Amino acid sequence: MYNALTVLETDRQDILASLGGDEAAFARLIRRYEPSVASLAWRFTREPAERKEFVQDVFVEAYFSLDGFRGDAPLEHWLRRIATRVGYRFWKRRAREAREMPLADLDPPAPPAEIEPSAAGAAVHALLTHLPPAERLVLTLMYFEDCSVSEIAHRMGWTRAMVKMRAFRARRRLKAVAQREHLLEKLGWTS
Amino acid sequence: MDELKAMEKLVRLARREHPPMTDAGPAAIARIRAGVVRPVRVLPLSVLAAAAAVAAAVILVLAINAWTAPVDPQTALFPTVEVASL
């Protein structure tokens, strides 16, 4: 049923048991892949309650579409694809509420010290909130998932041309936002 | 430094972040047990469908009126000439 080269034996057994209604088997799958899904969810929301619900949404959706998993890619890839779509829907809902985050004042560290990863992450997150959901998604997948144009197109069911156009527009818009928010000055990277 | 280069540098730093863990398993299983699936929002689609139906109805009414009462558009150009009785 599943390609043994792509789907782990433990996953295969748990998937089949889950399809048979075994909740414990699905709970094992959640435990195995929750860190991966949660790390992707972190790129979509940093609010703990929203993130927890996001991760739940991914696994609930995965459970109810598990019979559609063909096994031609590892289960983790399939779950991350679902997570990407859940995240895109989440951002579209948020966009209707028009939630943009201002870039907080960063304390530029004295050279040669670097900005803390969490501060850098928060800054990137805040800047990306200024983009429309589709453009934000393309850049997020390129920046944090190392996704190529083809992979994004495959994950989202978009054409490659559409992804390229969105990436181009996203970068242009992001540059304008960074200038407006005085990113370089706040980082102390003006020299 | 260019803003986009700065952004890429920020992203490289941000990738070293360790996101906090979640524990969504029990709640997800409870939702699965309850058969709760977040309903897909179809409101925009239904609104679009309703607007299209209203527009189609208006056009249909206009078309029926035009069909049932055909008027030669040249009629107004040639008003009936009253012929004086001899």
Interface residues (C-beta under 8 A of the other chain):
Chain A: E23 F26 A27 I30 R31 E34 P35 A38 S39 A41 W42 P48 R51 K52 E53 V55 Q56 D57 F59 V60 E61 Y63 F64 R93 E114 I115 E116 P117 S118 A120 G121 A123 V124 L127 Y143 F144 R171 L174 K175 A178 Q179 L183 L184 L187 W189 T190
Chain B: M1 D2 E3 L4 A6 M7 E8 K9 L10 V11 L13 A14 R15 R16 E17 P19 P20 M21 T22 D23 A24 G25 A27 A28 I29 R31 I32 R33 V36 V37 R38 R41
